[in-house]
Amino acid sequence: MKNLKLVSELSLQLDLQFEGETILLSAFDIERSRVFFASSANLIYTLHLPSSSQKRTPWSNALLASEAEEVTLEPGENIVAMDYLMEKEALIIGSSSGCLILYNVDDKATEVVGRVEGGVTGIASSPDGALLSVTAGLGQLLVMTHDWEVLYEAGLDAQISNGVLADDPDGPSSSQTQSPISWRGDGKYFATLGGVDNSACLKKLMIWERESGMLLSSSEPKAFMGASLDWMPSGAKVAAAYDQKAENKCPLVVFFEKNGLERNSFPIGEPVEAAIEILKWNCNSELLAASVTCSQYDAIKIWCCSNNHWYLKQEIRYSKKEGVKFTWDPTKPLHLVCWTLGGHIMNYKFAWTSAVTETSTALVIDDSNILVTPLALSLIPPPMALFNLKFQSSVRDISFLSKSSKSHLAASLSDGSLCVVELPETDTWDQFEGSQFSIEVCHSDLRMESFTHLTWLDSHLLLSVSCYCADYCSTASMIDTVVDHQQKKRTSCFSLHEIELVCSEDSLPGSVSSSGWQAKVTKTVSLDGPVICIVPNPAKRCSAFIQFSGGNVVEYSSNMGALRIPTGLQFSELDSEYKFPSSCPSMKAVLCHAKGVARPLLFGLDDNGRLHVGKRTLTSSCSSFAFYCNAIGSAEQVVTHLLFTSKQDLLFIININDILCGNMEVKIDSYSSNHNKEEEGKDHVTIWEKGAKLIGVLHGDEAAALLQTCRGNLECIYPRKLVLVSIINALVQRRFRDAMVMVRRQRIDFNVLVDYCGWRAFVKSAAEFVSQVNNLGHITEFICAVKKENVINTLYKTYISLPNETSTEYAENSPSDCKESKVSSVLTAVRKALEEQVQETPARELCILTTLARTEPPALEEALHRIKVIRELELLGADDAKRKLYPSAEESLKHLLWLTDPEAVYDAALGLYDLNLAAIVALNSQKDPKEFLPFLKGLECLSPAIMRYKIDLRLNRYDSALKHIVSAGDDYHEDCMNLLNSNPELFPLGLQLFTDPAKKRQILEAWGDHLYAAKCFEDAATTYLCCSSYQKSLKAYRSCGDWKCVLTVAAILKLGKEEILQLANELCEEFQELGKPAEAATIALEYCKDFVRGVRYYIMSRKWEEALRIAYMHGREDLVTDVRDAALECATTLISEYQEGSEKLGKYLARYLAVRQRRLVLAAKIQLEDKSMSDAEYDTVSETSSFSGMSAYTTRTLRTSRSSLTSSKASKAHAARGQKKGGKIRAGSPGEEMALVEHLKGMSLTAGAQCELKSLIIALLSLGKEDAARQLQYAGDKFELSHKAAIKLAEDTMASETIDENLQTLEHYLQKLRSLPHPENHSWQIKVLLPPSQVHSSN
């Protein structure tokens, strides 16, 4: 659904050298953007086309330097055929006498390269420029190389080849007519028209092979019209024209296949006497143009095809005396160059525009018809439509305005007329289905053949641009105006006109009216260049944005809409942010909110697919775009989202705020280049059919994107992001019913209704929610879908986000932080609203049961209680009026069983201790009677307390079971104890239920036994103490290693001294074996009075000071000697260990520096490779590269590397194996570097080691071993200093990308640390043993 809009019309009058001279032929030089014209006076005019870099220079100024050069021919000869040879950089010209002339335009050199008999009738170069085909007047076809070597020759016209035409007595010399030649785009075949024996009017289409020159196929003899023949560049079909005057029908455009068979055709819609002179495709095979001669005018008609229907999209009329011809630009598919016999050159630039308006109304131009379809009501692909507007001639341009309850359509026609149509409200258009309305023209002296950019400013004000200056209020016709301007020869002016519309008739409500309109130009202003596009300003009444060539944009305001503007026209230059970098034929102005202020925003799409937002380029691969507004119908249509399709067949949905605030152009283009089509992200949708375009958007709650495929069919899709935006907008406006409808229609998770504003806010609005939805079926669906998960933070996290205040509130009141839960709270609120606002009906009761069943956990007992009440009403035979308000008990029960697990419902019925209800549930849940009936009968025979006890045991309700078994009496005390022993968590409750001290002690002892068996020895010991079971308490304390409590309990038991001494000795041996010699020493000294063994234990625990104190306290020199010998031995061992540790530090550090250096070298090498590697090469890096295993030495990640796809289970297992190995370092492994650093850090002196070292040094000093103490402290200090230096060096190299081999060494760092002041926190060092330098620095 698109229309072909005339963007600009530039004209020039050639200075013809002779009176009566006419322009006949043209040829293009693609490389140098030149066009050559051949005249009847054998002159060649060379014109240079304007380049894209010429932004605002009128085309006429660019063509002032056109030159005319005469081609020397023999007297009486004329130029009859011409083409440009790129290989020769010259024109090949054919004369009426048969000469083939090579004319070099630059050198003005002429060379006759050949001659054919009968004169030249056609010349065409192959697409690759290698061959030249020539047709002669004697019906001959010649194909030659550019070295003028004839490859083959064939006959075209059988009659001419035989010598004389049947009806031509003068022979072949008087029958020369132009013979068309058309090559296929790939150059493999070409087509010609040839004559038929015994017929002067019939011809046949002939398809020739390039290589062999053989006739591949030919069509049936038909009345082909003139020289109308052109092969579609894509090669699909050949276009020709039929003359149907004999059948009293208008000419027909016919399409042939390569095999010569006719495929399809369409009439041109003109009178019978009309003739098609030229038929040409544009360079991308999208448009077909024809030069048509009628009785009153000549016209250029342009068609396009969609859905197997040919639409006439443009018709440009000329006077008969002008004799118009045309040719397409061979490189620009929407540029058309036309010329008249009198040398008037016109350059038309077209652009495709969407036929769908902002209100989703399709207005498709087809000749004199406008096919109207409101896409919001129905998707009807053209050529079908809801109704049709019929005009008196072909429609050239339209403008649509939808304001309040009415819509206005303005259309300029090819005959210069202006039409205005008033349409009723869109919702009433369904009554017009299948109708056709004849539209009347406006009463006006205005002629609009050259008017473009028709734009509504208000419901009675139009804006338009013309390419000639004239007083349009006069009765002068446009043709006369053109003639007057042709006298200036060199000038092409542009004017902006404000057209006032007045309707003298009142329209009927609900009808289509077009009569009574009068138009007049009220204001005119000259422009300094061609206008590319005009769009109304949505932020200001009677204002518009005008874009000139080059992308410059100005704002136009009319004094009718803004009183503060002086009378007349006003142009105001806009800020640079509104200017486009290049011309954008497709421009739209939308209203958006920027920092709370409504402002217009300009978007433009240029010919290269770059979508601009003012001076910024949003994307460079856009093919179509549209806008979405979520508040349709409001006073200000503020746009919220931009939608556009990319050349990679992606539909992007971008928030306008992201465009205003962020750098979206970088994100979009980077994503488009790296996109995997199998994935779908939050901002895009993958288009399923290549080449589909975005034609419009359904606004508001519809939230749909309308796409049209290349075949022409329409598709309506609902992007998830837009759907969620519309749902959220409804929720913010508290339109719960509309939100529910959208959620159900688009299959969105119902939890969105709860989670966006937070479930606590929804609970407060539950009553309003139920009231608005007012549909118990929909509410039931919602109830069944509510779940604990917050879908805004999980399922739809990539599409939408919570508002700041909502997310904060939700985080503070999350279900994990409070007793209330989302599901239970929401369903409780909905249930309360149902009970208060909805009348009692069976459906309401079932809905309430649903809320109970879906609560977490399900409130099955309450639901069964409601069913029980209904059953009791049935058993009591209540009145029918009350019974009709509730469903039957069986229906209610089946509904409950359908919602939840039948086994859970059966257990809940048992939990009510109602055996009859349980039996009913079992029967309806299809349980086997052989299973549940014996069980229920057995329960019925028991006493109430025991029955409930049995039921509680079955349902695992042990607290209740304990209460019931206790209430059953002392006869069941054994069962009670068995229950406690099997469920230890019941012991605290059992202590509360029993008052008898003996039974309490029994329970406490049983509890202690359980704790002891569970190896909770300390808790078991205290529990035994509570029940005075001291022997078991002593055993438990001994098991947990608490010797103090063991000896305390022994005293409570009043054990004898021998028994306590024996117990103390046993404890000493146990603690010594357990590796706790210090505690064993304390017991030996305090209870055993064995200070020899105590000193020995202190030496074993390295408590040097305490061992020496005990030895001196008892005056035992032998013990002092033992302490001294052990201390010296330990000092010697430690000195050796510290020296060995210093050596290990040096080795590990050297290895780390080597590994680090290797990693840096490899990283630098890979970085150099990356710089020279393109994106395509990067994606195809070999998985067996020699660097694929070096991930430990670089942070780079290859996106296509298979190694990154290792399963999580395998990586976890590898990590677990690494932990089991205790951090073992493997040389060459990926983790060697970090493992070395961690190992170095782990070699530091622990706090315990420092305490032992200090104690040993003090003991040595006390024993007079100052040298040994000094050596020990020096070794320890050296090791600690080396360790700190190694760690500092490792940390510095990790933070740097280079390693200095001279400065970053262990020796250098040791010197730096020694030069620093001695730290005060070295508490283990003895100050008197420090070297003088360290003592001085510490002071």
Disulfide bonds with the S-S distance in Angstrom:
none
